[in-house]
Amino acid sequence: MTELISAGAFLVDVRTPEEFESGHVHASVNIPLDEVTDRLDEFSGKDHIIVFCRSGSRSGMAKAILAQAGITTVTNGGTWEDVKQFID
C-alpha cells in the first residue's frame, strides 16, 4: 500500500461525516458509503483508489460497489488507522 500512497492514490474514507470529523487521514476525502453510488464521477479516471473505514467492512462494500460500476483500480485499505500509519 505504501507504493500506491506514494504514487498519489485517491484516498477515500467511507465512514460517516461525524466519524471523519473525529479523526481522519490527512489528504483523504470523505465519501460516506451510502453516497458512493451517487458520487461515482469522483472516482472515475483515478489511477488508483484506496478506500477505508473503521473496521474494513464498509470499505469492502465500497470496493464492491465501485467494481460493479467498472472501477477496478480499488484497494480496500482496511481501517483508517491502518492507512494513517503510512501517511502521518
Order of alpha helices (4+ residues) and beta strands (2+ residues): alpha-beta-alpha-beta-beta-alpha-beta-alpha
